[in-house]
Each structure stands twice: as C-alpha cells, then as structure tokens.
Amino acid sequence: MKKLTKSEISGQVIMHIIFILATIIFLYPIILTFMSSIADETSLMRYGMRLIPAQFSLDAYRTVFSDNTILNAYLVTVLVTAIGTFLSVLICSMAGFALSIPTLKYRNKIALFFYIPMVFSAGLLPWFLASTQLYGLSNRPWALVLPMLVSPFNVFLARNYFRSIPPSLVEAAQIDGCSPMKTLISIIFPLSLPILATLGLFIGLSYWNDWSMALWFIRTPSLYPVQYMLFRIDAMMDHIRIHGAIGNMQLPTQTFRLATLFVTLGPIVLLYPFVQRYFVKGIMIGAVKG
C-alpha cells in the first residue's frame, strides 16, 4: 500500500473540510425549514425562523395531513410523476436506441428533427394554442403529463450512452431472431441501468417540481398537483399580507406553508440514494460518448 506524502494528506484534509462545509451550507436551509415547520405559530411570528424554536408544535403537520385538498394534490403529483417518468424514460430511451443504430435510414435527418427544438422555439402562445385547440389538453389530467413527455436532451443523452454498448451484442441478437423491441428490452435495457436511472431522476424531478402545467391548463381543483397548491398558498399569503384577512375565512399560516413545503421534499430525498450510484456513470458516459 502506497504511503501518502504530507502534501497529499494535507490536500485530502482540505478537500474533506471543503466538502463538509459545502454539506452544511446545503443542508442548513432544509434543517431550518423543518425546525420552523414544527414551531408554534406565535413564536415563529415573534422570533422568526430559528434552528431551535422557542416553542414546538405539530399543529401544522396535523393540518396538512387532515386537509383532503392537500392529500389529493399529493396523490395527483405522485401519479403524474410515476406515469410521466415511466412513459418519458421509455419513449426517450426507445428514440435514443433507434438513433444509435448506424443502419437506421434517415438517421441524421431524424436527429436533426429532435435537435431543432433544442435551439429554436415557436413561443409560448403557439404552443399553448396547439396544446389546447389541437390536442384538447385543456382541463384534462393528461395535460400534466403529455407536454413534458419528450425531451430532446434526454433522447441525445440516451443515444450517446447506447453508442457505448458493443454493436456485436445487437448483431448477435438479430442473428438469433430478436426483433428490435425484444433486443431493446432483453439486452439493451439491462445493460443501461445507469442511463435509465439518470433519465428517471431528471424526468422525475421535472414532473415532481412542475406547477406551470397546472397553471396553464387545469381549472378543476381536484386535478391540482401539490406544487401548484404551494403556489396558490403563496399567492394567498401575499394577498393577505397586502389586503388583510377577509371575514372569518380559514387562512393558511406560516407554519402550514413551511410544513407543506417540507412534505413535498420527502419522496425526492428518499429516491435519490437509490439512484445515486448510477447517476455519475450515466451522466458521464451519456454526455461524453459521441
């Protein structure tokens, strides 16, 4: 075993110190949000957000989990994220696999078809009119899924990774009589867990954090995702701050807003450790291989 020199030991110590400080900086807002969410409303309004609240209270979380509106929005977000991520990973990986086949006819022209939207955009208004009048997505559940289903960046990321797989495997499968779909499912997908996990993380985060699709397309409260509910709560809080409360209406509190915000972080925080070991390999190979 090689003995480290003093300069190498000093470099490792400095790097560990930097990583520890960076971790503290990144975790501090999350910890502060959680501790403030379990604070009593009165103490939070009086002393502000603190790492150790003056008085603890779980009233905000009781309100969150007893409010059917929030729970329904949470369910909508989970379903949209699960369905959208599965379909998007499937479609982007299938398109990437097709573009990685050297014998595919008009392969470069098809790749150009995917590349153009990455550089040029028709604008928000034509996209909105096409989505509502041509595809009929106005106030429909699929409006939360379909507009984000295909990403050219993810298609090219998958294509570049599939190019790193030896072509001899695909040729052997074709000789054995495998169809392109069976080759993709039986051979390519099992060898491509890093890029599939990477795509799943990217796409899952996009669906989970999206609120704009609900803002543009959804008018039925039962179809609101949780991120859009947070947006509405923030808008209501700003209105109350400017104009004051109206009558005896039940209003969201600061701790309720913080508790709802923290609850939305849960699934993503729990998901990341399972895909982290694939993430670096998938993004590196998918981005570098040409």
C-alpha positions in Angstrom: 0.0 0.0 0.0 1.4 3.4 -1.1 2.3 5.7 1.8 0.8 9.2 1.3 3.1 12.2 1.4 2.4 15.1 3.7 1.2 17.2 0.8 -1.2 14.5 -0.3 -2.5 14.2 3.3 -2.9 18.0 3.5 -4.8 18.0 0.2 -7.2 15.3 1.3 -7.8 17.1 4.6 -8.5 20.4 2.8 -10.9 18.6 0.4 -12.8 16.9 3.3 -13.1 20.3 5.1 -14.5 21.9 1.9 -17.0 19.0 1.4 -18.1 19.2 5.0 -18.6 23.0 4.8 -20.5 22.6 1.5 -22.7 19.9 3.0 -23.5 22.2 6.0 -24.3 25.1 3.6 -26.6 22.9 1.5 -28.4 21.2 4.5 -28.9 24.4 6.5 -31.9 25.7 4.6 -33.6 22.3 4.8 -33.0 21.9 8.5 -34.1 25.5 9.2 -37.3 24.9 7.2 -38.1 21.7 9.1 -37.4 23.2 12.5 -39.5 26.2 11.7 -42.3 24.0 10.5 -42.6 22.3 13.9 -42.5 25.6 15.7 -45.5 27.2 17.3 -47.2 29.8 15.1 -46.9 32.6 17.6 -43.3 32.0 18.4 -42.5 31.9 14.7 -44.1 35.2 14.0 -42.4 36.7 17.0 -38.9 35.4 16.7 -38.7 34.4 13.1 -37.1 31.2 11.7 -34.7 29.6 14.2 -32.8 26.3 14.4 -34.2 25.8 17.9 -37.8 27.1 18.1 -38.9 28.8 21.2 -41.9 26.6 21.4 -42.6 23.3 19.5 -45.9 22.4 17.9 -47.1 19.8 15.3 -50.3 21.7 14.5 -49.0 22.5 11.0 -48.4 18.8 10.1 -51.8 17.8 11.6 -53.4 20.4 9.4 -51.5 19.2 6.3 -52.4 15.5 6.8 -56.0 16.3 7.8 -56.6 18.6 4.8 -58.1 16.5 2.0 -57.2 19.1 -0.6 -53.5 18.8 0.2 -53.7 15.0 0.3 -55.5 14.9 -3.0 -52.9 17.2 -4.6 -50.2 15.0 -3.2 -51.8 11.9 -4.8 -52.1 13.7 -8.1 -48.4 14.6 -8.0 -47.4 11.1 -7.2 -49.5 9.6 -10.0 -48.4 12.2 -12.6 -44.7 11.8 -11.6 -44.9 8.0 -11.8 -46.8 7.8 -15.0 -44.9 10.6 -16.7 -41.5 9.3 -15.6 -42.2 5.8 -16.8 -43.6 6.9 -20.2 -40.9 9.6 -20.8 -38.0 7.2 -19.9 -39.5 4.6 -22.2 -40.1 6.9 -25.2 -36.7 8.8 -24.8 -34.8 5.6 -24.5 -36.5 4.0 -27.5 -35.8 7.1 -29.6 -32.2 7.2 -28.4 -31.7 3.5 -29.2 -33.1 4.0 -32.7 -30.8 6.9 -33.3 -27.8 4.9 -32.1 -28.3 2.2 -34.8 -25.9 3.0 -37.7 -28.0 1.3 -40.3 -31.2 3.3 -39.5 -32.4 5.1 -42.6 -32.5 8.9 -42.5 -30.9 8.7 -39.0 -29.2 12.1 -39.3 -32.4 13.8 -40.6 -34.4 12.3 -37.6 -31.7 13.5 -35.2 -32.0 17.0 -36.8 -35.7 16.8 -36.1 -35.0 16.3 -32.4 -32.2 18.9 -32.4 -34.1 21.9 -33.8 -36.5 22.3 -30.8 -33.4 22.5 -28.5 -32.3 25.6 -30.4 -35.4 27.3 -31.7 -38.8 27.7 -30.1 -42.1 28.8 -31.6 -43.0 30.6 -28.5 -45.4 30.1 -25.6 -48.6 31.3 -27.3 -48.5 29.0 -30.3 -47.5 26.1 -28.0 -50.5 26.8 -25.7 -52.9 27.2 -28.6 -51.7 23.9 -30.2 -52.0 22.1 -26.8 -55.5 23.3 -26.1 -57.2 23.6 -29.5 -55.3 20.9 -31.5 -54.6 18.3 -28.8 -57.5 19.2 -26.5 -55.4 19.2 -23.3 -57.4 22.0 -21.5 -58.5 20.9 -18.0 -57.6 17.2 -18.6 -55.3 15.0 -16.4 -53.1 14.3 -19.4 -52.2 18.0 -19.6 -49.9 17.4 -16.7 -48.1 14.6 -18.5 -48.0 15.0 -22.3 -46.4 18.4 -22.7 -43.2 17.2 -20.8 -43.2 13.7 -22.2 -40.4 14.0 -24.8 -37.1 15.9 -24.1 -34.6 16.1 -27.0 -31.8 16.5 -24.4 -32.8 13.2 -22.8 -33.0 11.5 -26.2 -29.5 12.5 -27.1 -28.2 11.6 -23.7 -29.7 8.1 -24.1 -28.4 7.8 -27.7 -24.8 8.6 -26.6 -24.9 6.0 -23.9 -26.3 3.3 -26.2 -23.4 4.0 -28.6 -21.1 2.8 -25.9 -22.7 -0.7 -26.0 -20.8 -3.0 -28.3 -22.7 -3.4 -31.7 -21.8 -7.1 -31.7 -24.4 -7.7 -29.0 -27.1 -6.2 -31.1 -25.9 -8.1 -34.2 -25.9 -11.4 -32.2 -29.4 -10.7 -31.1 -30.5 -10.0 -34.6 -28.9 -13.3 -35.8 -30.8 -15.1 -33.1 -34.0 -13.7 -34.5 -34.7 -10.9 -31.9 -36.8 -8.1 -33.1 -35.6 -4.5 -32.4 -38.1 -4.2 -29.5 -37.0 -7.5 -27.9 -33.4 -6.6 -28.4 -34.0 -3.3 -26.6 -35.9 -4.9 -23.7 -33.9 -8.1 -23.2 -30.3 -6.8 -23.9 -30.0 -3.0 -24.1 -32.2 -2.1 -21.0 -30.4 -4.5 -18.6 -27.0 -3.1 -19.7 -28.3 0.5 -19.4 -29.3 0.9 -15.8 -27.0 3.9 -15.2 -28.5 6.0 -18.0 -32.1 4.8 -17.3 -31.7 5.8 -13.6 -30.2 9.2 -14.7 -33.1 9.9 -17.0 -35.5 8.7 -14.4 -34.1 11.2 -11.9 -34.0 14.1 -14.3 -37.5 13.5 -15.5 -39.0 12.6 -12.1 -37.6 15.9 -10.7 -39.1 17.8 -13.6 -42.6 16.3 -13.1 -42.5 16.5 -9.3 -41.5 20.2 -9.2 -43.6 21.3 -12.1 -46.5 23.7 -11.3 -46.7 25.6 -14.6 -48.8 23.0 -16.5 -51.5 23.2 -13.9 -51.4 27.0 -14.1 -51.9 27.0 -17.9 -54.2 24.0 -18.4 -56.0 23.0 -15.2 -59.2 24.6 -13.8 -60.6 21.8 -11.7 -59.2 21.9 -8.1 -59.3 18.1 -7.8 -56.6 17.9 -10.5 -54.2 20.4 -8.9 -50.7 19.0 -8.1 -49.1 19.8 -4.8 -46.5 22.2 -6.2 -49.4 24.3 -7.7 -51.1 24.2 -4.4 -48.0 25.7 -2.8 -48.1 28.4 -5.5 -51.7 29.2 -4.6 -50.9 29.2 -0.9 -48.0 31.7 -1.5 -50.3 33.8 -3.7 -53.0 33.8 -1.0 -50.4 34.7 1.7 -49.2 37.7 -0.4 -52.8 38.8 -0.9 -53.5 38.6 2.8 -50.3 40.4 3.6 -51.3 43.3 1.4 -55.1 43.5 1.8 -55.6 41.7 5.1 -57.9 38.8 6.0 -61.4 38.6 4.6 -64.2 37.9 7.0 -63.9 34.7 9.0 -62.2 32.7 6.2 -59.8 30.0 7.3 -56.4 31.2 6.2 -53.1 29.2 5.8 -50.5 30.0 8.4 -46.7 30.4 8.0 -46.1 27.0 9.7 -48.7 25.4 7.5 -46.9 26.7 4.4 -43.5 25.5 5.7 -44.9 22.1 6.6 -46.4 21.7 3.2 -43.2 22.7 1.6 -41.1 20.2 3.6 -43.6 17.4 2.9 -43.1 17.8 -0.8 -39.4 17.2 -0.4 -39.8 13.7 1.1 -40.1 11.4 -1.9 -37.3 13.0 -3.9 -35.0 12.9 -0.9 -35.8 9.3 -0.3 -35.4 8.4 -4.0 -32.0 9.9 -4.7 -29.9 7.5 -2.6 -31.2 4.6 -4.7 -30.2 6.1 -8.0 -27.1 8.0 -6.9 -24.7 5.1 -7.6 -25.9 5.1 -11.2 -26.1 8.8 -11.6 -22.4 9.8 -12.1 -21.7 6.9 -14.5 -24.8 7.5 -16.6 -24.3 11.3 -17.0 -20.6 11.0 -17.8 -20.9 8.2 -20.4 -24.1 9.7 -21.9 -22.6 13.1 -22.2 -19.1 12.3 -23.4 -19.6 9.4 -25.8 -20.0 10.9 -29.3 
